[in-house]
Amino acid sequence: MKFLVRWHMLKSSWLERVNMAPIKHGMRIFYMTTMVVSLVLCLPYMLGRNPSVEQLMSGLSKLSIIRGAAEDPKFTIPSNFQKEVRLEDVLAQASMPDKTVIITSLNEAWAANNSMIDIFLEGFHSGENITHLLRHLVIVCVDQKAYDRCVQLHPHCFQMKTSGIDFTAEKIFMTADFLKMMWRRIEFLGEVLQLGYSFIFSDGDILWLRDPFAVFSKNMDVQISTDQYRGRPFDVRNQSPNSGFLYVRSNNRTIEMYKYWYEARLRNPGKNDQHVLKAILQEQDFGSQVGVKVQFFETLYFSGFCKVSQDMRKVVTMHSNCCVGLENKLNDLRLSLDDWRLYKNTSHPVNEGNITQAPQRNLWRAPSACKNSFERLAPWAL
């Protein structure tokens, strides 16, 4: 009799647990989901941001996909999940408090292992206290393989879609595909300005060595590097702008400038963005309609292989300009990075007034492989 009573009690307890298990599991999922949704909705406001309804709905959509994958082992992430990454979201995540971002572009050729993207990122780690700037870097990828490599290396990646154009391979200077890629870049940067973000755009073949914000002027709309600095930083008629490194503040003038610049390509067929920029800066209509304030950087600070800075105490960036061929650029940028490290490790500070600086030593070995690279370029590559 006692055995039957004991068996009945165990059976009732087991049935109760079996019947309650789905309910308890459902309650756990409900509470966890409620907590996560609350965090998603409240966190932006806690951080001082004011997200739009569309941004919140996008976050909830992604949350539902993640929850589905967690609950069902057979759940498959939709093929368009990656496409939900919006430019606005990436910019917001990378932005400085004043809505400034750093932007570079990347294709498959420059994204390979031990290639350009690795040297570009290494410059930040080898520079003088500029590693923190990587938090504000957005890498704009022009193809899928570049994006796949980017997400392995960096938190802020965006894939720029361009239908009908293949940007994967290395683009030789001034070829048809090169021109298409440059003009797509100008169009894209105009979109960034329209979203309210100021930016530093940097080509991927530039070494960052010091913080450029310490050198920027505070009241200019556009500040741009040059291949050969000829003095008079505000003289738009006497400079050769290099759009591979520039700082642009978002305002009505710069938004109109990028529209004007992009449309001017139609009046200047076969020319790249730099040639067209030099031309429009001298147009009377550009000055009267846009009224943008432009300043040109000295090569003493923003250096390159066209004109190498002669003072390593002041150099901010080193650009592999006046050079064609990926291997040539990689070779000379590696030389420059090694020379910079040697300078940092062997220089002893000296006092100049109230400023402590390392003594001036010119250790640059580059350009080496880049020297005369245009003349060595095979005619069939053009």
VONU-137256 format. One record per residue: x, y, z of N, C-alpha, C, O in turn; residue in one letter. Coordinates in steps of 0.05 Angstrom, whole numbers, plus 5000, padded with zeros to 4 digits. Each point is the difference from the previous one (the first is absolute). Layout:
XYZXYZXYZXYZA/...
***
This chain:
501649765000498450245000501750255000499650194984M/502549825034501850235001501450034974500550234991K/500249544996501450024974498350144980501050164984F/496349775015498250124981499750305005499950164981L/499949915044499750295006502550154992499950224988V/502549665017502550134993500250034970500950204989R/498349594997500250004970498150224989500750144981W/496949885031498050204990501150285005499650184983H/501749875040501150275005502250074981500150224990M/501749585004502150064981498950054972501050184986L/497049665006498850044974498750284998500350134979K/498349965041498750265000502150224998499650204985S/502649775031502150214999501350014973500650224990S/499949554998501349994973498250124979500950164983W/496549785018498150114980499850305003499850154980L/500349955046499850285004502450144988499850224987E/502649665016502450124989499950004970500850204987R/498349585001499849984971498050214989500650134980V/497249905033498050194991500850295004499350174984N/502349885037500950275005502450084984500650244997M/500949564993502650074987499650194977501450204998A/496649764983499750194979499250285010500850204988P/497649805033499150265011502450155011500450244995I/501349625021502350135012501950094978501250225002K/499249614978501850074978498950254985501650184993H/495849825003498850244987500350255017500550214990G/499149765037500350235017502950115000500450245000M/501549574999502850095000500650154974501250225001R/497849684977500450144974498750275000501150204991I/496449815021498650265002501550205016500350234991F/500749695033501550195017502650094986500650235001Y/500949584988502550074987499550194976501550194996M/496549744988499450184977499250285009500950194988T/497549825033499150265010502450175010500250244994T/501749635020502450145009501750104977500950235001M/499549604979501850084978498750224984501350194992V/496049785002498650214985500250275015500450214988V/499249785038500250245016502750134998500350244998S/501849595003502750104997500550134973501250214998L/497849654981500350114972498750274998501050184987V/496649855025498550254997501150225018500050234992L/501049705031500950215019502950084997500750235006C/501049584986502950064999500750244984501650165009L/497349884967500850244984499450265015501650194999P/496249825016499350245015501950035024500750235007Y/500149555005501950015022502750104991501450135015M/499349824960502550094989499850284988502050104989L/495750025013499750284990499350014971500150224989G/499249564998499250014972497050014997498649945019R/500550134958497150034996499349854975499650124979N/500149615022499649844976497350044988498050075014P/501849894960497450024986498549745004501049805009S/496450224983498349765002501149784982500049765007V/501050324969501149804982502449865011500349764997E/501550395018502349875012499249805022501149795002Q/496850295014499149815021498749754988500549785009L/498050264969498749774988502149824987499749755000M/502450374989502249844989501449835021500649774996S/499850365028501249855022498349775009501049785006G/496350274996498249785009499949784979499749775008L/500550304967499949804979502549815002499749764998S/502650375007502449835003499849835026500949775000K/497950345021499749855025498349764995500649785011L/497250244973498349774995501549784985499549765005S/502350324977501649804985501949865019500249754999I/501150405019501949885019498549815019501049785006I/496650305003498549835018499149744986500249795012R/499050234963499249774985502349804997499649765003G/502850344992502349834998500749865026500949775001A/498650385021500649885027498149795008500749805013A/496750234979497949815009499949754982499249795010E/501550244965499649784981502749934987500950164984D/500349615021502649934988499849994970502050044986P/495649915003499749984970499450274988499750024975K/500150195041499450274990502250104982502449975007F/496950144970502050114981499750304998497750104997T/504550045005500050294999499350084971501249904982I/496950285014499350084973502350114984501850125012P/498249834962502350094983500250304999502250104994S/495750055012500150294999500650135027499850245003N/501049595017500650115026502250204999499850225013F/502449724972502350184998499150274987501150215007Q/497149784974499250244986498550195017499650234993K/499649695031498650175018501850205014499150195012E/503649774986501950195011499850264984500650014976V/498550205038499650264986502350185005501349995021R/499250184960502250205003499650175024501950065015L/495650034990499450175023500949875026501050135018E/498549614984500649865025503049975004501050045022D/500549904956502949975002501350275008501850015016V/497250204971501150275006499550085029501750115013L/495949834996499350075028501749855020500850115020A/499849644974501649845018502950095001501349995021Q/499750114957502950084998500450305006502350085003A/495650074999500250295001501350105025499749895022S/501850334975500950165023497750165011497950024986M/502350105037497850165011499050224982497650075000P/504250044983499250224982499149904973499950154981D/499549595017499049874975502250024978499450074977K/503049865030502249974982500949714999500249875020T/500350034956501049734996502550004982500550204986V/501049595015502249954982499249794981498949795008I/501550254966499149814980502349924982501650174992I/498649575002501849904979498449804984497949905008T/503150034968498749814983501749764996502550015003S/496349764990501449754998498849834978497549974999L/504249914984499049794982501549745004501849995017N/497549814968501249735005503050014997501449875016E/499750274964502950004996501550115024502149905007A/496850315005501350125023499349875027501150075020W/497049744979499149875025501449735004499549885021A/502250034961501449745003501750015025500850215010A/499849555000501849985024502750124994501149974978N/499950185042502750134997500050204977502150044988N/495650085007499950204978499450275012500850065022S/498050114962499750285007498550065026500850175015M/497049694989498450055024501649955025499650135021I/502149674979501649935023502050235006500450075024D/500950034956501950225004498550255009501050155018I/496749904970498450245008499449995030500350205014F/498749584996499349985028502450005018499950115022L/502349774968502550005016501050285005501250055021E/498450134960500950275003498850135025501450155015G/496049804991498850115024501349895025500350155020F/500449604980501349885024502950095003501050005023H/500350064956502850095001500350305003502150105006S/495750054989500150295002500150105029500149845019G/499950424984500350125026497250055013498750204994E/500549615022497650035016497550054983498450185005N/501349664973497750034983498349754997498249984984I/502549825032498549754999497050045005498349874988T/501150325029497150065007498450094976497649985000H/503850134979498550094977498749784984498250044985L/502849715019498849774987497149965008498549884985L/500850225038497249975009498150164982497649954999R/503550244986498350174984500549954970499150164983H/502249625011500649944972497849824988499249805012L/499750284965498149844985501449914974501050164985V/499149585011501249884976497849944981498349835005I/501750314972497949974980501049794979501950064986V/496849725013500849774983498450014974497650035000C/503849934978498750024974499449734988498949984978V/501749805036499349734991499849825024500750075022D/498249684973499449825022502549905014500049995025Q/502149944960502449895013501350215018501149945021K/498950314969501150225017498450025026501150045021A/496249944977498450025024500549765019500250045024Y/500149724965500549775016502650035016500249925023D/501950194964502550045014499850235020501149995022R/497450214971499750235018498849925027501150085021C/496849764978498749935025501749835018499549975024V/502649914964501949855016502050185015501249925020Q/499150324969502150185011499050245015501450115018L/496149974977499150275009497050005006498549864986H/500650295034497250005007498150164982497649955000P/503550244986498250184984500549974970501750134989H/496849694999500349944972497350054986497949945011C/502250174965497650044984500549924971502150074989F/496149775000500349924972498450184982497650025001Q/503950124982498750194981499349854975501749894986M/495750105008499049864977500150174975499150235001K/502049674978500050144974499449804979501649824993T/496050204995499149804981501550034974500450224990S/500349554998501150004973502950064998501150024978G/500350025045502950074999501549815019499149955023I/503149944968501749825015502450155010501750084984D/498549975042502250155012502049825014501650105016F/498349644980501649815016503050024995501550005019T/499350024956502849994993501350275004498750205003A/504049804997501550255001499350174976499949914977E/499650355028499350194978502450184994500950155016K/500149824959502350154992499250294996497850064989I/503950125019499550294999499050094973501349944979F/496450205020498950134977498749804979499350084978M/500649665029498549824983497050055003499250155019T/499149744964497150045001498949915027498450155012A/502449624997498949905026501050175023498550055020D/504050054978501050185021498350255002499350095022F/500050034955498450245000497249955012498950165015L/499949614978497449935011500149985030498250095014K/503949784996500349975029500350265014498950055021M/502750134967500450275012497550165001499450135021M/499049864958497550164999497949885018498350145011W/501749594992498149885019500750095028498350045017R/504349994988500950105027499050285005499150065022R/501150124959499150275004497050015005499050145017I/499549704968497149985004499449905029498250115013E/503249694996499649895026500650205022498450035019F/503850114979500850205020497950235001499650115022L/499349954956497850205000497649905016498750165013G/500849594986497849885015500650025030498250055016E/504349914992500850025028499550285010499050045022V/501750164962499650285008497050065003499250145018L/499249754964497150055002498849885025497950095009Q/503349705001499149885025500950165025499349935022L/502250284973500850185022502749935013500650105021G/501049734966502649925011502350144986500149994975Y/501650135040502650094990501949764998499549805014S/502550224970501849774997502850084993500550214988F/501449615019502649994988499949774981499549775009I/501050274966500349784982503049954996501550194995F/499349565007502849924996500149774981498749795005S/502950234974500649774984501249785017501250065021D/498549694971501149785015503049974998501249845015G/500050314967503049984997501350235014502050114989D/497049975034501150225016500749895028498449865012I/503950214997500849945028499250245017500950224995L/497549725026499450205020502249985022500449795012W/501050434994502150005019499550185024501049945022L/497550274974499350195022497050084997498849944979R/500250195041497250085000499650244982501150225006D/497449764972499750234982498350225011500250234991P/498149725029498350205011501650235013499150225002F/503349715006501750215013501050204979501050225007A/498849714967501050184979497850144985500450204987V/497249695014497750114985499450295009500250065024F/498950104957498950265006497149975010498749804993S/500450395023497449965013497750144985497749965007K/502950204973497850154987499949964970498950174986N/502149615004500049944971497949784995499549835016M/499350184960498149804992501449754990499349775007D/502750274976501549774988503050055003501050224994V/500449585016502950005001501049764986499249775006Q/502750274975500749784982503049994996501450205000I/499649564995502949964996500750084972498350034982S/504349995013501150074974502349824992501349885018T/499150094956502449854991502550175003502149905008D/497750354985502250195001499050265012498650154987Q/502149905038499050255013501650244990502549995001Y/496150214990501350234988499650265016500050224990R/499649755036499650235017497250114997498449894984G/500950315031497450134998497749795002498949934980R/500549995045498249775004497150054991498549814998P/500850444996497250064992499850064971497850084990F/504449904995500050074972499149764983501549814995D/495950194997498949784985501049984971499749794987V/501650425003501050004973502849904997501049954978R/500450015045502849954998500749735013502449935002N/495749905006500549755013499149764984498350034982Q/502849745024499349754988498749825021501449855014S/495950164989498749855022500349704996499949904977P/500449965045499949715000497849915019500150045024N/497849864964497549935015500449745016498049905011S/504449994990500449765015500150045030499749815016G/500550454992499950065029498850285002501150204991F/496549815021498750265004498149995024499049795007L/500650455004498250035023497850194992500550224991Y/497049685011497750154990497950025022499249805012V/500050454994497950045020497350004986499750114978R/498349765034497449994988498550265005499450075023S/499950064955498350245001498850044973500649844981N/497750355015498750044974502050054978499649924977N/502650225029502050074980501449754990500349964976R/500549865042501449764992498249804986500849864982T/496750135027498049834986499750084971500049844982I/499750435014499850104973502649964984499949954976E/502350075038502649964986500249724989500849964977M/498449845038500249724991498149944977500649854982Y/497150285019498149974978501150124975499949884978K/501250365024501250154978502449844989500349974975Y/501349925042502449854993499249754984501149944979W/496949915032499249754987498850054973500549864981Y/497850355017498750074974502150104980499649974976E/502650155033502050114982501549784985501350064980A/498449695029501449784985498849984971501449924982R/496150155015498749994974501150204981500049964975L/501050275035501250204984503049954995501250144983R/499949665031502849944998500549704996501249885018N/497850014960500349714996502949914999501750144989P/498849635023502749894999501950115021502449935000G/496650255017501750115021499249895027497749945005K/504350055013499449895027499050225018499950244992N/499449695032498850195019501950235007499150225004D/503549724998501950215007500350214977500050245006Q/500249674970500150184977497650184999500250244995H/497449645009497550154999499850205023499150224997V/501849695027500050185023501750254995499250235005L/503249734984501850224994498650194980500350255002K/498349644979498650174980497750165012499850244994A/498549625022497650145010500750215021498650205002I/503649765012500850205020500650274988499950215013L/500749794961500750244986497650114984500350214987Q/497449655013497750094986498650225015499649985024E/499550234962498650225013497449915012499250085021Q/499449744964497449905010500349855026498350025018D/503949834984500449845025500450195024498849965021F/502850254975500450195022497550145008499650055024G/498850044956497650165007497749825010498550095018S/501249674972497849835008500549855026498249975016Q/504349944987500649835023501250155023499249985023V/502950184971501250175021501549845021500150095023G/500949684971501349835020502850115006501450104982V/499449875043502750105009501949764999499649805014K/502550234970501949774995502850085009500950234996V/500449585017502850035008501649764991499049775001Q/503550274991501749784990502149945022501250185011F/499349564993501949925020502950024989500549964977F/501350105041502950004993501049725000499349835017E/502450114964501349734999502049965023500849775004T/499950445010501649975024498649835020501349845015L/496050184987498449855019498749764987500149785010Y/498650264967498649794986501749924976499650114978F/502249715027502149934981499249784981497949875003S/503750094977499649794981502449954982502050155003G/497949654981502349944983500450214977502150014988F/495850155007500450224981502050215012501750104986C/497949965039501650195015500249915028498250035016K/504149854991500449885026500750225021501750174995V/497049825028500550205021502949975009501049785004S/500350455000502849995009500350035031502250035010Q/495549955004500250035029498249795013497650035001D/503649765009498549795012498850085027498349855010M/502450385001498850095024497150104995498450025018R/501050054957497550134994498249834982497650064997K/503449744990498449854980497749865014500349885021V/497450144966497549895011499249754985499249805012V/500950214961499349774984502149974978501450194992T/498849564997501749944978498449854979498949795005M/500850334971498349904979501749894977501950124992H/497449644999501549884977498850114974499249854983S/500850425015499150124975502350014980502249925006N/497350174970502050004978501149724997502549964996C/495849845006500949724999497749834989497750045008C/502949774975498149814990501049715005502549965000V/495749865003500749725005499949935029501350125017G/497049694990499549925028502649925014500650085022L/501049764964502549905013502050235005501450005020E/498750194961501750235005499150165024501750085016N/495749974986499050145023500549855027500950125019K/498649624981500549845024502950015008500650035024L/501249944957502850005006500950275014501349995020N/497850234968501050265010498550095025501250145017D/496349774987498750065025501249845023500250105023L/500649654972501449845020502750135008500750015023R/500750094957502550155005499450245018501450055019L/496550104974499450245015499249935029500750155018S/497849644986499249925026502449915017500250075023L/501649794964502549925014501750245007501150025022D/499150174960501550255005498850165022501550115017D/495949904984498650145022500549875027500650145020W/499349604981500549865025502950045009500550045024R/501349954957502950055007500350285011501450045020L/497350154968500250285009498950025029501350135017Y/496449754988498850015027501849875021500250105023K/501149684969501549855020502850115005501249945021N/499950224960502750095003500350305006502150095007T/495750064990500150285005499850065029498549875015S/503150334994499950085028498950295001500950174986H/497149875031498750265001501950235007501949975015P/497750264972501450245007498050225006497849994990V/503050215026498250225007500350234981502250094994N/495550004996499950244983497950195012497749984995E/503350205022498250175014498549845021501149865016G/496250164982498349845018499149744988498449865012N/502650074964499149764986502349804999502350064993I/497149695015501949794998499649844974497849904995T/504350104989499849864974502449834995502250045012Q/497449754972502349844992501650154979498950164985A/503749805014501750154981499249924971499149784995P/501350414987499349954972501949804988502450045000Q/496549754989501649804986498449904976497749915003R/503550104974498749924976500849724993502249964988N/496149855018500749724997498449874977500349754996L/498250404989498349874980501649884977501750134988W/497849625007501349874977498150004976501049964977R/496550085027498150014978499850284989500550205015A/498849834960499249784981502449854989502150124994P/497549625004502149834988498849844977500550064977S/497849745029498649864979498150174985499549964976A/499450255037498150184987501450194981498650124982C/503949925021501450204983499949914971500749774993K/498450414990499749944971498149774994500249874979N/497950085040498149774995498150064977499249814987S/500250445007498450064977501449934974498849894982F/503850175017501549934976500349704996500249914977E/499949945045500349714998497449864995500049764994R/497850385008497449874996499749904972500450164981L/498849595015499749894973497750144986497950055012A/502450014962497950144985497449865000497950125000P/502149605001497549864998498450025026497649945000W/503750165021498650025026498350255001498250035017A/502250164964498550255000497449974986498450194998L/
***
